[in-house]
Amino acid sequence: MNLKEKIGERLREQRTNLGLSLKELSDASGGLYSPSRIGNYEQGIRMLPLEVANNLSKPLKCSAPFLLCYDENETIASMSPAQIELLRAYMQAPATLQEGVRRLLNLKD
């Protein structure tokens, strides 16, 4: 199972454990993500971006790192406290600031 599939499985399990349908999760996200888009993440068709994981984590009552399987990622596990704090600050920043950081570092979504 590749990472996209693991993330999708975790997303689906968290949603179903809370008894939410795809439509209900879509509505809980404020309509930011359609049921079909969330379904694509769950099926491992699309990679779940950090910003989307951050937004979906609230209605799913979990953390974005949990959804993204960071607890299983050796790179994340070996991060220094300063790196973890930087990642945490990024995840809590408004979308416009996150976009600016990605642009500054020349990263794609």
Secondary structure by P-SEA (a helix, b strand, c coil): ccaaaaaaaaaaaaaaaacccaaaaaaaacccccaaaaaaaaaccccccaaaaaaaccccccccccccccccccccccccaaaaaaaaaaaaccaaaaaaaaaaacccc
